[in-house]
Amino acid sequence: MKITLNESIPAERRPQIETLVESLAGPSEIIWSHSRFPRLVMFVEPGPNDVTEPESGSIFESTRASKTSPSSLVALLEERIKVCLAGKA
């Protein structure tokens, strides 16, 4: 799994966030990148061993209700990262 996270997350918190992301998404390649959007999780790309069907439309508005869909994973990661950064986890 390749996951892009917003570099606005403080550098000193990044190891903690990377651990959190990998605990939810499994072994991942995490890329830190600037974004003009306020999203913390910006892109999720399946890795070579992941089997997913392509989705039409937006990654953020999936037509699938599956917990393993890219949009569900993005929503879960966003929620958990925000809680972690707020110091509640």
For each residue, the residues with C-beta under 8 A, 3 or more apart:
1: 25 26 27 28 29 44 45 46 47 50
2: 28 29 31 43 44 45 46 47
3: 21 25 28 29 30 31 41 43 44 45 77
4: 30 31 32 33 41 42 43 44
5: 9 14 17 21 30 31 32 33 40 41 42 81
6: 9 32 33 34 35 38 39 40 41 42
7: 32 33 34 35
8: 34 35 40
9: 5 6 13 14 17 32 40 81 85
10: 13 14
11: 14
12:
13: 9 10 16 17 84 85
14: 5 9 10 11 17 18 32
15: 18 19
16: 13 19 20 84
17: 5 9 13 14 20 21 81 84 85
18: 14 15 21 22 30
19: 15 16 22 23
20: 16 17 23 24 80 81 84 89
21: 3 5 17 18 24 25 28 30 77 81
22: 18 19 25 26 27 28 30
23: 19 20
24: 20 21 73 76 77 80
25: 1 3 21 22 28 44 73 77
26: 1 22
27: 1 22
28: 1 2 3 21 22 25 47
29: 1 2 3 47
30: 3 4 5 18 21 22
31: 2 3 4 5
32: 4 5 6 7 9 14
33: 4 5 6 7 42
34: 6 7 8
35: 6 7 8 38 39 42
36:
37: 42
38: 6 35
39: 6 35 42 78
40: 5 6 8 9 77 78 81 82
41: 3 4 5 6 44 74 77 78 81
42: 4 5 6 33 35 37 39
43: 2 3 4 59
44: 1 2 3 4 25 41 59 70 73 74 77
45: 1 2 3
46: 1 2 50 51 52 70
47: 1 2 28 29 50
48:
49:
50: 1 46 47
51: 46
52: 46 68 69 70
53:
54:
55: 59 62 63 64 69 70 71
56: 63
57: 61 62 63
58: 61 62 71
59: 43 44 55 62 70 71 74
60: 71 74 75
61: 57 58 71
62: 55 57 58 59 65 69 70 71 72
63: 55 56 57
64: 55 69 71 72
65: 62 69 72
66: 69 72
67: 72 76
68: 52 72 73
69: 52 55 62 64 65 66 72 73
70: 44 46 52 55 59 62 73 74
71: 55 58 59 60 61 62 64 74 75
72: 62 64 65 66 67 68 69 75 76
73: 24 25 44 68 69 70 76 77
74: 41 44 59 60 70 71 77 78
75: 60 71 72 78 79
76: 24 67 72 73 79 80
77: 3 21 24 25 40 41 44 73 74 80 81
78: 39 40 41 74 75 81 82
79: 75 76 82 83
80: 20 24 76 77 83 84 89
81: 5 9 17 20 21 40 41 77 78 84 85
82: 40 78 79 85 86
83: 79 80 86 88 89
84: 13 16 17 20 80 81 87 88 89
85: 9 13 17 81 82
86: 82 83
87: 84
88: 83 84
89: 20 80 83 84
